[in-house]
Amino acid sequence: MEKNSDAWKKAYTYFPYFTFGLLVVSVFIFLTSAQQQQQTKSNAQNVAPTPTSPPGYTQNPLDTQVQVSVKLPGIGSDGNEHPKNTSRNVTVTIYGSDNTQIAQGTNSLQFDGEVFSGIVHLGEFPNGTYTIKVSTDGTLQSVVLPQAQVLTNTKLNVLPVVGLIYGDVKQDNALNTADYTTAVNCFQTKTCDNLNIVDFNDDGKIDSTDYNLLLQSFENVQGQ
């Protein structure tokens, strides 16, 4: 019995040291784990993100590309938010400082609820500063502002939104009596060759809304 009593006394004597040792080991393991997690997090933050290209864009040194956004009066939040045609063929023309045509491209732009947007391919020409004009069926050609736009083939050139002007029924980049007469005939008889070209707000109807949009367009008599 005395031997057992002595053993218990020894165990009791060393128990605090044993408990303290376990505590030290536990704290060391915790601190080491926390430090490793922090280092892992820091390494992850220092990794550069993988570059991504805009949808539909692939860099090509032989092809200058522009992202075009077109606003049509009466379509979107200022009129018909659900046009029948959710895509529009848009032509982009590039001019040099002497107004010489440098390049031209056409593509179908998609309606996003407010504007028609998409990428237009223009082919190969020198990087530099140019004037850019945009048009679609039945509109005047409009300049992208500011008028001097820097274009390069090393990236996708994102252009400011450009507003187009309806009424160029004859497609000669001018609004005149010939356009007005043709448009009014379409409004009255509903039998012209292309009714869609005077359905300016693209709601499937030729009515007073379209006529009012035509009148607004005549504030700009000549295309740009």
Summary of the structure (lengths in Angstrom):
residues: 224
radius of gyration: 34.7
end to end distance: 113.2
largest distance: 125.6
contacts: 606
relative contact order: 0.14
helix: 32%
strand: 25%
